[in-house]
Every structure is written in structure tokens, then in C-alpha cells.
């Protein structure tokens, strides 16, 4: 089983999530993605969560729009950390999903990132895994350093452009 199990409410969400999958791969973390729904496939969702837990999955990431109950449903069936990504969809542009994902009942926590925050979800998952895996923790530090280098390179290019 993967270290991270990533579920999304619809395959149409994938383009908004792709950068998060890429970040996990860059961090050397195995990930499996599935399309599941808290409302339309509750049994399949529960079975997948149980299979992942039994197989050693460390973190669940759930991305859904509108009512966005997927993360809460997974958290209700798992003892592993769950990260919710509210997806920008529908008339409220993801605000409904953000509020739905963040507002869990006591005892059913879901760590929630910003709307369409796939990369932050991936890095948070890596940080969680890194608390028990020094190699992953080191990769997170290296990944962040590469992000810093990218920003500084952009700054350098802009400075050069402004000189001329």
C-alpha cells in the first residue's frame, strides 16, 4: 500500500491536484489516487480506507468540492491523519468546501489546507511522515531549499530585467 492514499470526489478535480501528486513523488513518497465519494460510494470508501490502514498507509489526503464530506468520512473510519483539500467548484468557488472540510465534530479531526491547496497538502503529508522517518524529513528540508532557490532565481532575473 502507498504511504499516502489520495482520494478525490471526481476525476475532473485531478488537474487542480496534479502538482500535489508531483510534489509527493519529488519527496520520494508513494501515493495512490482514487475517485471516491462520501455520498455516492460510501461502502467503497470505507473499504479502501480499511485496506490502506491494514497495508500501512500513513496519511490520507481527500479533495472534494461543494459539500466536501469525503475528508470527514475518511477521518471517521481511520486512526491515521487526514488532510482535506477543499476544491474550487460550484457557485461558491470553494468556500462551501472549505467550511465543510474545516468544520468537523469533536474527535474527528481533519487538517485543512486552502482551496485547491494540493502542494501544501502534499508537503504536510510529508512532514507528518517525516516525524517517524528521518529520510523523508531530510527530503522535505531539501525540497524547501529547492523552492527557496527557485524564488531567488526569479528575483535575480527580475533584478537583471529592471537594470536594463
OpenMM code with the backbone's topology and positions (N, CA, C; nanometers):
from openmm import Vec3, app, unit

residues = "UNK UNK UNK UNK UNK UNK UNK UNK UNK UNK UNK UNK UNK UNK UNK UNK UNK UNK UNK UNK UNK UNK UNK UNK UNK UNK UNK UNK UNK UNK UNK UNK UNK UNK UNK UNK UNK UNK UNK UNK UNK UNK UNK UNK UNK UNK UNK UNK UNK UNK UNK UNK UNK UNK UNK UNK UNK UNK UNK UNK UNK UNK UNK UNK UNK UNK UNK UNK UNK UNK UNK UNK UNK UNK UNK UNK UNK UNK UNK UNK UNK UNK UNK UNK UNK UNK UNK UNK UNK UNK UNK UNK UNK UNK UNK UNK UNK UNK UNK UNK UNK UNK UNK UNK UNK UNK UNK UNK UNK UNK UNK UNK UNK UNK UNK UNK UNK UNK UNK UNK UNK UNK UNK UNK UNK UNK UNK UNK UNK UNK UNK UNK UNK UNK UNK UNK UNK UNK UNK UNK UNK UNK UNK UNK UNK UNK UNK UNK UNK UNK UNK UNK UNK UNK UNK UNK UNK UNK UNK UNK UNK UNK UNK UNK".split()
positions = [
    Vec3(0.0840, -0.1187, 0.0000),
    Vec3(0.0000, 0.0000, 0.0000),
    Vec3(0.0887, 0.1253, 0.0000),
    Vec3(0.0343, 0.2345, -0.0492),
    Vec3(0.1128, 0.3579, -0.0554),
    Vec3(0.1271, 0.4236, 0.0820),
    Vec3(0.2266, 0.5108, 0.0944),
    Vec3(0.2409, 0.5885, 0.2173),
    Vec3(0.1262, 0.6890, 0.2296),
    Vec3(0.0825, 0.7430, 0.1144),
    Vec3(-0.0265, 0.8393, 0.1114),
    Vec3(-0.1363, 0.7876, 0.0196),
    Vec3(-0.2573, 0.7818, 0.0706),
    Vec3(-0.3742, 0.7476, -0.0108),
    Vec3(-0.4488, 0.8779, -0.0377),
    Vec3(-0.4658, 0.9088, -0.1655),
    Vec3(-0.5239, 1.0368, -0.2062),
    Vec3(-0.6554, 1.0083, -0.2761),
    Vec3(-0.7626, 1.0600, -0.2203),
    Vec3(-0.8946, 1.0407, -0.2791),
    Vec3(-0.9495, 1.1739, -0.3270),
    Vec3(-1.0189, 1.1698, -0.4379),
    Vec3(-1.0835, 1.2902, -0.4888),
    Vec3(-1.2259, 1.2560, -0.5263),
    Vec3(-1.3136, 1.3534, -0.5115),
    Vec3(-1.4552, 1.3319, -0.5374),
    Vec3(-1.4883, 1.3125, -0.6836),
    Vec3(-1.4016, 1.3597, -0.7736),
    Vec3(-1.4276, 1.3483, -0.9170),
    Vec3(-1.2958, 1.3503, -0.9925),
    Vec3(-1.2907, 1.2806, -1.1041),
    Vec3(-1.1690, 1.2846, -1.1847),
    Vec3(-1.1465, 1.4240, -1.2443),
    Vec3(-1.2510, 1.5053, -1.2501),
    Vec3(-1.2341, 1.6416, -1.3002),
    Vec3(-1.1548, 1.7280, -1.2015),
    Vec3(-1.1359, 1.6813, -1.0780),
    Vec3(-1.0552, 1.7535, -0.9800),
    Vec3(-0.9050, 1.7346, -1.0043),
    Vec3(-0.8681, 1.6307, -1.0774),
    Vec3(-0.7260, 1.5960, -1.0907),
    Vec3(-0.6383, 1.7104, -1.1416),
    Vec3(-0.6783, 1.7863, -1.2430),
    Vec3(-0.5900, 1.8946, -1.2883),
    Vec3(-0.5542, 1.9939, -1.1769),
    Vec3(-0.6428, 2.0149, -1.0829),
    Vec3(-0.6153, 2.1056, -0.9712),
    Vec3(-0.5250, 2.0401, -0.8664),
    Vec3(-0.5131, 1.9091, -0.8720),
    Vec3(-0.4395, 1.8335, -0.7711),
    Vec3(-0.3055, 1.7808, -0.8213),
    Vec3(-0.2855, 1.7851, -0.9493),
    Vec3(-0.1687, 1.7226, -1.0123),
    Vec3(-0.0362, 1.7687, -0.9509),
    Vec3(-0.0236, 1.8961, -0.9201),
    Vec3(0.1014, 1.9472, -0.8622),
    Vec3(0.1299, 1.8829, -0.7258),
    Vec3(0.0260, 1.8480, -0.6523),
    Vec3(0.0456, 1.7807, -0.5244),
    Vec3(0.0987, 1.6391, -0.5415),
    Vec3(0.0452, 1.5675, -0.6405),
    Vec3(0.0973, 1.4334, -0.6704),
    Vec3(0.2447, 1.4430, -0.7096),
    Vec3(0.2771, 1.5419, -0.7918),
    Vec3(0.4151, 1.5620, -0.8363),
    Vec3(0.5055, 1.5917, -0.7170),
    Vec3(0.4598, 1.6766, -0.6248),
    Vec3(0.5400, 1.7097, -0.5066),
    Vec3(0.5684, 1.5850, -0.4228),
    Vec3(0.4673, 1.5002, -0.4033),
    Vec3(0.4905, 1.3770, -0.3264),
    Vec3(0.5949, 1.2889, -0.3943),
    Vec3(0.5862, 1.2768, -0.5251),
    Vec3(0.6852, 1.1957, -0.5969),
    Vec3(0.8246, 1.2551, -0.5840),
    Vec3(0.8350, 1.3894, -0.5915),
    Vec3(0.9644, 1.4552, -0.5737),
    Vec3(1.0190, 1.4302, -0.4338),
    Vec3(0.9307, 1.4161, -0.3378),
    Vec3(0.9708, 1.3905, -0.1996),
    Vec3(0.9942, 1.2418, -0.1726),
    Vec3(0.9781, 1.1588, -0.2741),
    Vec3(1.0036, 1.0153, -0.2606),
    Vec3(0.8961, 0.9410, -0.1848),
    Vec3(0.7753, 0.9935, -0.1849),
    Vec3(0.6656, 0.9327, -0.1101),
    Vec3(0.5705, 0.8639, -0.2066),
    Vec3(0.5403, 0.7393, -0.1780),
    Vec3(0.4483, 0.6652, -0.2646),
    Vec3(0.3053, 0.7132, -0.2413),
    Vec3(0.2300, 0.7209, -0.3507),
    Vec3(0.0934, 0.7721, -0.3427),
    Vec3(0.0046, 0.6929, -0.4382),
    Vec3(-0.1168, 0.6698, -0.3944),
    Vec3(-0.2183, 0.6091, -0.4805),
    Vec3(-0.3369, 0.7034, -0.4833),
    Vec3(-0.3861, 0.7326, -0.6021),
    Vec3(-0.5018, 0.8193, -0.6171),
    Vec3(-0.6254, 0.7406, -0.6568),
    Vec3(-0.7384, 0.7784, -0.5999),
    Vec3(-0.8661, 0.7130, -0.6303),
    Vec3(-0.9764, 0.8162, -0.6396),
    Vec3(-1.0787, 0.7868, -0.7174),
    Vec3(-1.2005, 0.8679, -0.7209),
    Vec3(-1.3033, 0.7951, -0.6363),
    Vec3(-1.3411, 0.8579, -0.5240),
    Vec3(-1.4391, 0.8004, -0.4324),
    Vec3(-1.5253, 0.9137, -0.3777),
    Vec3(-1.6400, 0.8797, -0.3266),
    Vec3(-1.7329, 0.9805, -0.2779),
    Vec3(-1.7921, 0.9385, -0.1434),
    Vec3(-1.7996, 1.0343, -0.0537),
    Vec3(-1.8636, 1.0073, 0.0759),
    Vec3(-2.0106, 0.9756, 0.0573),
    Vec3(-2.0726, 1.0351, -0.0438),
    Vec3(-2.2164, 1.0196, -0.0651),
    Vec3(-2.2533, 0.9091, -0.1628),
    Vec3(-2.1760, 0.8966, -0.2709),
    Vec3(-2.2140, 0.8018, -0.3768),
    Vec3(-2.1445, 0.6679, -0.3676),
    Vec3(-2.0317, 0.6615, -0.2975),
    Vec3(-1.9615, 0.5329, -0.2822),
    Vec3(-1.9174, 0.5136, -0.1367),
    Vec3(-2.0080, 0.5249, -0.0421),
    Vec3(-1.9659, 0.5169, 0.0987),
    Vec3(-1.9041, 0.3822, 0.1351),
    Vec3(-1.9577, 0.2736, 0.0824),
    Vec3(-1.9022, 0.1417, 0.1152),
    Vec3(-1.7634, 0.1242, 0.0555),
    Vec3(-1.7464, 0.1633, -0.0698),
    Vec3(-1.6157, 0.1522, -0.1349),
    Vec3(-1.5128, 0.2415, -0.0659),
    Vec3(-1.5547, 0.3586, -0.0210),
    Vec3(-1.4647, 0.4494, 0.0509),
    Vec3(-1.4189, 0.3852, 0.1810),
    Vec3(-1.5129, 0.3341, 0.2573),
    Vec3(-1.4802, 0.2686, 0.3847),
    Vec3(-1.3876, 0.1499, 0.3629),
    Vec3(-1.4155, 0.0684, 0.2602),
    Vec3(-1.3320, -0.0487, 0.2309),
    Vec3(-1.1907, -0.0075, 0.1901),
    Vec3(-1.1784, 0.0974, 0.1098),
    Vec3(-1.0464, 0.1449, 0.0679),
    Vec3(-0.9668, 0.1954, 0.1887),
    Vec3(-1.0311, 0.2690, 0.2758),
    Vec3(-0.9642, 0.3192, 0.3966),
    Vec3(-0.9153, 0.2017, 0.4813),
    Vec3(-0.9983, 0.1031, 0.5020),
    Vec3(-0.9596, -0.0143, 0.5823),
    Vec3(-0.8423, -0.0882, 0.5181),
    Vec3(-0.8467, -0.1043, 0.3871),
    Vec3(-0.7385, -0.1718, 0.3140),
    Vec3(-0.6080, -0.0938, 0.3284),
    Vec3(-0.6162, 0.0374, 0.3161),
    Vec3(-0.4967, 0.1208, 0.3291),
    Vec3(-0.4396, 0.1148, 0.4697),
    Vec3(-0.5251, 0.1273, 0.5692),
    Vec3(-0.4777, 0.1201, 0.7078),
    Vec3(-0.4099, -0.0141, 0.7349),
    Vec3(-0.4715, -0.1214, 0.6909),
    Vec3(-0.4140, -0.2548, 0.7120),
    Vec3(-0.2803, -0.2695, 0.6400),
    Vec3(-0.2656, -0.1982, 0.5284),
    Vec3(-0.1434, -0.2060, 0.4490),
    Vec3(-0.0349, -0.1084, 0.4900),
    Vec3(-0.0609, -0.0256, 0.5901),
    Vec3(0.0431, 0.0634, 0.6403),
    Vec3(0.0423, 0.2050, 0.5868),
    Vec3(-0.0623, 0.2445, 0.5173),
    Vec3(-0.0715, 0.3834, 0.4714),
    Vec3(-0.0599, 0.4757, 0.5915),
    Vec3(0.0178, 0.5826, 0.5762),
    Vec3(0.0451, 0.6737, 0.6882),
    Vec3(-0.0494, 0.7929, 0.6938),
    Vec3(-0.0907, 0.8447, 0.5765),
    Vec3(-0.1701, 0.9677, 0.5701),
    Vec3(-0.2726, 0.9555, 0.4582),
    Vec3(-0.3908, 1.0098, 0.4822),
    Vec3(-0.4932, 1.0206, 0.3779),
    Vec3(-0.5067, 1.1667, 0.3374),
    Vec3(-0.5182, 1.1904, 0.2075),
    Vec3(-0.5497, 1.3227, 0.1553),
    Vec3(-0.6812, 1.3091, 0.0804),
    Vec3(-0.7748, 1.3976, 0.1110),
    Vec3(-0.9070, 1.3925, 0.0483),
    Vec3(-0.9400, 1.5282, -0.0120),
    Vec3(-0.9704, 1.5290, -0.1395),
    Vec3(-1.0051, 1.6524, -0.2094),
    Vec3(-1.1480, 1.6411, -0.2600),
    Vec3(-1.2283, 1.7409, -0.2255),
    Vec3(-1.3677, 1.7403, -0.2703),
    Vec3(-1.4204, 1.8823, -0.2725),
    Vec3(-1.5193, 1.9023, -0.3558),
    Vec3(-1.5826, 2.0335, -0.3656),
    Vec3(-1.7214, 2.0318, -0.3046),
    Vec3(-1.7831, 2.1456, -0.3061),
    Vec3(-1.9182, 2.1708, -0.2569),
    Vec3(-1.9370, 2.1206, -0.1136),
    Vec3(-2.0179, 2.0174, -0.0907),
    Vec3(-2.0417, 1.9700, 0.0459),
    Vec3(-1.9149, 1.9133, 0.1085),
    Vec3(-1.8244, 1.8584, 0.0291),
    Vec3(-1.6906, 1.8162, 0.0711),
    Vec3(-1.6884, 1.7291, 0.1960),
    Vec3(-1.7698, 1.6273, 0.1998),
    Vec3(-1.7743, 1.5389, 0.3160),
    Vec3(-1.6736, 1.4249, 0.3120),
    Vec3(-1.5991, 1.4119, 0.2023),
    Vec3(-1.5082, 1.2990, 0.1864),
    Vec3(-1.4046, 1.2922, 0.2988),
    Vec3(-1.3392, 1.4031, 0.3287),
    Vec3(-1.2361, 1.4013, 0.4330),
    Vec3(-1.2942, 1.3609, 0.5688),
    Vec3(-1.4109, 1.4123, 0.6020),
    Vec3(-1.4736, 1.3767, 0.7287),
    Vec3(-1.5133, 1.2299, 0.7343),
    Vec3(-1.5634, 1.1785, 0.6227),
    Vec3(-1.6000, 1.0369, 0.6182),
    Vec3(-1.4776, 0.9485, 0.6365),
    Vec3(-1.3673, 0.9867, 0.5734),
    Vec3(-1.2438, 0.9094, 0.5889),
    Vec3(-1.1931, 0.9197, 0.7328),
    Vec3(-1.1940, 1.0398, 0.7889),
    Vec3(-1.1482, 1.0580, 0.9274),
    Vec3(-1.2327, 0.9775, 1.0259),
    Vec3(-1.3603, 0.9623, 0.9956),
    Vec3(-1.4479, 0.8849, 1.0836),
    Vec3(-1.4137, 0.7367, 1.0829),
    Vec3(-1.3492, 0.6909, 0.9765),
    Vec3(-1.3166, 0.5482, 0.9619),
    Vec3(-1.1679, 0.5183, 0.9791),
    Vec3(-1.0881, 0.6193, 1.0159),
    Vec3(-0.9439, 0.5980, 1.0205),
    Vec3(-0.8824, 0.6538, 1.1476),
    Vec3(-0.7754, 0.5906, 1.1900),
    Vec3(-0.6971, 0.6439, 1.3012),
    Vec3(-0.5742, 0.7190, 1.2500),
    Vec3(-0.5581, 0.7250, 1.1188),
    Vec3(-0.4449, 0.7948, 1.0562),
    Vec3(-0.4806, 0.9410, 1.0308),
    Vec3(-0.3796, 1.0268, 1.0181),
    Vec3(-0.4071, 1.1672, 0.9866),
    Vec3(-0.4768, 1.1820, 0.8515),
    Vec3(-0.5712, 1.2744, 0.8461),
    Vec3(-0.6446, 1.3048, 0.7236),
    Vec3(-0.6262, 1.4533, 0.6925),
    Vec3(-0.5891, 1.4805, 0.5699),
    Vec3(-0.5736, 1.6175, 0.5228),
    Vec3(-0.6827, 1.6423, 0.4197),
    Vec3(-0.7583, 1.7488, 0.4374),
    Vec3(-0.8650, 1.7831, 0.3447),
    Vec3(-0.8247, 1.8980, 0.2542),
    Vec3(-0.8537, 1.8822, 0.1258),
    Vec3(-0.8325, 1.9891, 0.0289),
    Vec3(-0.9692, 2.0310, -0.0238),
    Vec3(-1.0156, 2.1497, 0.0118),
    Vec3(-1.1390, 2.1986, -0.0486),
    Vec3(-1.1116, 2.2351, -0.1951),
    Vec3(-1.1989, 2.1920, -0.2824),
    Vec3(-1.1803, 2.2153, -0.4257),
    Vec3(-1.2743, 2.3259, -0.4718),
    Vec3(-1.2201, 2.4162, -0.5503),
    Vec3(-1.2982, 2.5260, -0.6086),
    Vec3(-1.3954, 2.4669, -0.7107),
    Vec3(-1.5210, 2.4628, -0.6748),
    Vec3(-1.6242, 2.4143, -0.7666),
    Vec3(-1.7575, 2.4742, -0.7236),
    Vec3(-1.8501, 2.4792, -0.8152),
    Vec3(-1.9832, 2.5291, -0.7825),
    Vec3(-1.9877, 2.6805, -0.7711),
    Vec3(-2.1042, 2.7286, -0.7367),
    Vec3(-2.1314, 2.8726, -0.7333),
    Vec3(-2.0511, 2.9472, -0.6278),
    Vec3(-2.0119, 2.8794, -0.5207),
    Vec3(-1.9418, 2.9472, -0.4116),
    Vec3(-1.7897, 2.9423, -0.4247),
    Vec3(-1.7404, 2.8909, -0.5362),
    Vec3(-1.5969, 2.8925, -0.5685),
    Vec3(-1.5080, 2.8270, -0.4630),
    Vec3(-1.5590, 2.7266, -0.3964),
    Vec3(-1.4799, 2.6514, -0.2995),
    Vec3(-1.4987, 2.6930, -0.1549),
    Vec3(-1.5647, 2.8062, -0.1306),
    Vec3(-1.5856, 2.8490, 0.0082),
    Vec3(-1.6706, 2.7479, 0.0836),
    Vec3(-1.7737, 2.6933, 0.0176),
    Vec3(-1.8558, 2.5909, 0.0811),
    Vec3(-1.7726, 2.4685, 0.1174),
    Vec3(-1.6838, 2.4273, 0.0268),
    Vec3(-1.5975, 2.3116, 0.0522),
    Vec3(-1.4999, 2.3397, 0.1654),
    Vec3(-1.4460, 2.4617, 0.1689),
    Vec3(-1.3531, 2.4983, 0.2755),
    Vec3(-1.4210, 2.4885, 0.4118),
    Vec3(-1.5388, 2.5484, 0.4240),
    Vec3(-1.6091, 2.5450, 0.5518),
    Vec3(-1.6504, 2.4035, 0.5892),
    Vec3(-1.6947, 2.3262, 0.4922),
    Vec3(-1.7366, 2.1891, 0.5187),
    Vec3(-1.6186, 2.1020, 0.5629),
    Vec3(-1.5040, 2.1215, 0.4999),
    Vec3(-1.3854, 2.0411, 0.5316),
    Vec3(-1.3277, 2.0789, 0.6676),
    Vec3(-1.3270, 2.2068, 0.6968),
    Vec3(-1.2650, 2.2536, 0.8213),
    Vec3(-1.3516, 2.2300, 0.9446),
    Vec3(-1.4827, 2.2267, 0.9270),
    Vec3(-1.5740, 2.2205, 1.0417),
    Vec3(-1.6137, 2.0763, 1.0724),
    Vec3(-1.5283, 2.0064, 1.1431),
    Vec3(-1.5545, 1.8675, 1.1810),
    Vec3(-1.6006, 1.8618, 1.3258),
    Vec3(-1.6779, 1.7598, 1.3604),
    Vec3(-1.7196, 1.7454, 1.5002),
    Vec3(-1.6013, 1.7056, 1.5887),
    Vec3(-1.6119, 1.7309, 1.7186),
    Vec3(-1.5039, 1.6924, 1.8100),
    Vec3(-1.4689, 1.5448, 1.7954),
    Vec3(-1.3410, 1.5160, 1.7930),
    Vec3(-1.2940, 1.3786, 1.7840),
    Vec3(-1.2779, 1.3265, 1.6426),
    Vec3(-1.3109, 1.4078, 1.5428),
    Vec3(-1.2966, 1.3673, 1.4024),
    Vec3(-1.2161, 1.4769, 1.3309),
    Vec3(-1.0869, 1.4886, 1.3650),
    Vec3(-1.0090, 1.5989, 1.3085),
    Vec3(-0.9711, 1.5767, 1.1626),
    Vec3(-0.9715, 1.6867, 1.0881),
    Vec3(-0.9216, 1.6902, 0.9510),
    Vec3(-0.8339, 1.8141, 0.9407),
    Vec3(-0.7074, 1.7950, 0.9092),
    Vec3(-0.6203, 1.9094, 0.8824),
    Vec3(-0.6627, 1.9640, 0.7468),
    Vec3(-0.6886, 2.0922, 0.7390),
    Vec3(-0.7430, 2.1503, 0.6168),
    Vec3(-0.6466, 2.2528, 0.5600),
    Vec3(-0.6163, 2.2387, 0.4314),
    Vec3(-0.5347, 2.3376, 0.3622),
    Vec3(-0.6275, 2.4298, 0.2845),
    Vec3(-0.5725, 2.5300, 0.2209),
    Vec3(-0.6530, 2.6254, 0.1462),
    Vec3(-0.7183, 2.5640, 0.0237),
    Vec3(-0.8104, 2.6374, -0.0341),
    Vec3(-0.8819, 2.5937, -0.1542),
    Vec3(-0.7811, 2.5613, -0.2641),
    Vec3(-0.7940, 2.4430, -0.3225),
    Vec3(-0.7038, 2.3916, -0.4267),
    Vec3(-0.5587, 2.3825, -0.3789),
    Vec3(-0.5372, 2.3626, -0.2504),
    Vec3(-0.4033, 2.3612, -0.1906),
    Vec3(-0.3335, 2.2269, -0.1954),
    Vec3(-0.3249, 2.1682, -0.3123),
    Vec3(-0.2686, 2.0334, -0.3268),
    Vec3(-0.1222, 2.0246, -0.2852),
    Vec3(-0.0422, 2.1230, -0.3210),
    Vec3(0.1002, 2.1171, -0.2851),
    Vec3(0.1165, 2.1268, -0.1339),
    Vec3(0.0413, 2.2162, -0.0705),
    Vec3(0.0506, 2.2243, 0.0754),
    Vec3(0.0067, 2.0948, 0.1419),
    Vec3(-0.0945, 2.0299, 0.0872),
    Vec3(-0.1377, 1.9010, 0.1416),
    Vec3(-0.0265, 1.7971, 0.1279),
    Vec3(0.0392, 1.7966, 0.0140),
    Vec3(0.1486, 1.7015, -0.0084),
    Vec3(0.2636, 1.7257, 0.0884),
    Vec3(0.3017, 1.8503, 0.1055),
    Vec3(0.4123, 1.8819, 0.1965),
    Vec3(0.3732, 1.8505, 0.3407),
    Vec3(0.2510, 1.8814, 0.3793),
    Vec3(0.2057, 1.8468, 0.5140),
    Vec3(0.2091, 1.6953, 0.5351),
    Vec3(0.1656, 1.6193, 0.4373),
    Vec3(0.1720, 1.4732, 0.4474),
    Vec3(0.3167, 1.4276, 0.4652),
    Vec3(0.4069, 1.4867, 0.3887),
    Vec3(0.5494, 1.4515, 0.4010),
    Vec3(0.6026, 1.4876, 0.5391),
    Vec3(0.5615, 1.6031, 0.5913),
    Vec3(0.6061, 1.6412, 0.7248),
    Vec3(0.5543, 1.5431, 0.8303),
    Vec3(0.4309, 1.5004, 0.8160),
    Vec3(0.3739, 1.4032, 0.9097),
    Vec3(0.4530, 1.2726, 0.9028),
    Vec3(0.4758, 1.2245, 0.7827),
    Vec3(0.5532, 1.1008, 0.7655),
    Vec3(0.6951, 1.1197, 0.8174),
    Vec3(0.7502, 1.2390, 0.7959),
    Vec3(0.8863, 1.2693, 0.8391),
    Vec3(0.9074, 1.2689, 0.9888),
    Vec3(0.7995, 1.2776, 1.0669),
    Vec3(0.8165, 1.2713, 1.2125),
    Vec3(0.8673, 1.1348, 1.2565),
    Vec3(0.8460, 1.0329, 1.1748),
    Vec3(0.8929, 0.8988, 1.2078),
    Vec3(0.9902, 0.8430, 1.1058),
    Vec3(1.0313, 0.9245, 1.0097),
    Vec3(1.1191, 0.8779, 0.9019),
    Vec3(1.2179, 0.9895, 0.8697),
    Vec3(1.3404, 0.9750, 0.9205),
    Vec3(1.4408, 1.0799, 0.9029),
    Vec3(1.4751, 1.1051, 0.7563),
    Vec3(1.4679, 1.0021, 0.6733),
    Vec3(1.4980, 1.0212, 0.5312),
    Vec3(1.3942, 1.1123, 0.4655),
    Vec3(1.2677, 1.0948, 0.5006),
    Vec3(1.1624, 1.1808, 0.4462),
    Vec3(1.1783, 1.3223, 0.5015),
    Vec3(1.2077, 1.3347, 0.6301),
    Vec3(1.2272, 1.4673, 0.6897),
    Vec3(1.3395, 1.5415, 0.6170),
    Vec3(1.4455, 1.4715, 0.5841),
    Vec3(1.5574, 1.5325, 0.5117),
    Vec3(1.5131, 1.5765, 0.3719),
    Vec3(1.4323, 1.4944, 0.3064),
    Vec3(1.3831, 1.5311, 0.1730),
    Vec3(1.2937, 1.6551, 0.1778),
    Vec3(1.2154, 1.6690, 0.2846),
    Vec3(1.1320, 1.7887, 0.2997),
    Vec3(1.2215, 1.9123, 0.3099),
    Vec3(1.3270, 1.9040, 0.3889),
    Vec3(1.4203, 2.0164, 0.4027),
    Vec3(1.4834, 2.0490, 0.2670),
    Vec3(1.5255, 1.9462, 0.1945),
    Vec3(1.5859, 1.9669, 0.0620),
    Vec3(1.4846, 2.0253, -0.0360),
    Vec3(1.3607, 1.9771, -0.0313),
    Vec3(1.2569, 2.0270, -0.1214),
    Vec3(1.2321, 2.1753, -0.0950),
    Vec3(1.2234, 2.2102, 0.0325),
    Vec3(1.2019, 2.3514, 0.0669),
    Vec3(1.3182, 2.4374, 0.0192),
    Vec3(1.4401, 2.3853, 0.0315),
    Vec3(1.5573, 2.4604, -0.0163),
    Vec3(1.5478, 2.4814, -0.1674),
    Vec3(1.4988, 2.3817, -0.2390),
    Vec3(1.4836, 2.3980, -0.3841),
    Vec3(1.3779, 2.5022, -0.4169),
    Vec3(1.2738, 2.5109, -0.3346),
    Vec3(1.1715, 2.6132, -0.3547),
    Vec3(1.2298, 2.7525, -0.3301),
    Vec3(1.3125, 2.7639, -0.2268),
    Vec3(1.3793, 2.8908, -0.1978),
    Vec3(1.4679, 2.9308, -0.3151),
    Vec3(1.5439, 2.8349, -0.3676),
    Vec3(1.6325, 2.8635, -0.4808),
    Vec3(1.5538, 2.9111, -0.6025),
    Vec3(1.4377, 2.8528, -0.6259),
    Vec3(1.3552, 2.8946, -0.7399),
    Vec3(1.3091, 3.0388, -0.7249),
    Vec3(1.2677, 3.0767, -0.6051),
    Vec3(1.2229, 3.2142, -0.5825),
    Vec3(1.3407, 3.3106, -0.5980),
    Vec3(1.4564, 3.2754, -0.5427),
    Vec3(1.5724, 3.3634, -0.5534),
    Vec3(1.6182, 3.3780, -0.6983),
    Vec3(1.6040, 3.2730, -0.7774),
    Vec3(1.6373, 3.2814, -0.9197),
    Vec3(1.5411, 3.3761, -0.9912),
    Vec3(1.4144, 3.3708, -0.9583),
    Vec3(1.3172, 3.4643, -1.0160),
    Vec3(1.3519, 3.6074, -0.9777),
    Vec3(1.3920, 3.6280, -0.8523),
    Vec3(1.4311, 3.7598, -0.8055),
    Vec3(1.5516, 3.8106, -0.8843),
    Vec3(1.6475, 3.7237, -0.9067),
    Vec3(1.7679, 3.7601, -0.9816),
    Vec3(1.7319, 3.7991, -1.1248),
    Vec3(1.6454, 3.7210, -1.1888),
    Vec3(1.6046, 3.7516, -1.3267),
    Vec3(1.5319, 3.8850, -1.3341),
    Vec3(1.4454, 3.9113, -1.2371),
    Vec3(1.3743, 4.0378, -1.2366),
    Vec3(1.4700, 4.1544, -1.2157),
    Vec3(1.5634, 4.1398, -1.1240),
    Vec3(1.6622, 4.2446, -1.0981),
    Vec3(1.7421, 4.2759, -1.2260),
    Vec3(1.7809, 4.1712, -1.2972),
    Vec3(1.8547, 4.1900, -1.4227),
    Vec3(1.7687, 4.2628, -1.5261),
    Vec3(1.6417, 4.2244, -1.5340),
    Vec3(1.5498, 4.2876, -1.6287),
    Vec3(1.5306, 4.4363, -1.5966),
    Vec3(1.5222, 4.4675, -1.4682),
    Vec3(1.5000, 4.6060, -1.4270),
    Vec3(1.6240, 4.6929, -1.4466),
    Vec3(1.7410, 4.6352, -1.4471),
    Vec3(1.8651, 4.7091, -1.4715),
    Vec3(1.8713, 4.7610, -1.6146),
    Vec3(1.8271, 4.6745, -1.7056),
    Vec3(1.8412, 4.7033, -1.8495),
    Vec3(1.7375, 4.7905, -1.8990),
] * unit.nanometer
topology = app.Topology()
chain = topology.addChain("A")
for resn in residues:
    res = topology.addResidue(resn, chain)
    for name in ("N", "CA", "C"):
        topology.addAtom(name, app.Element.getBySymbol(name[0]), res)
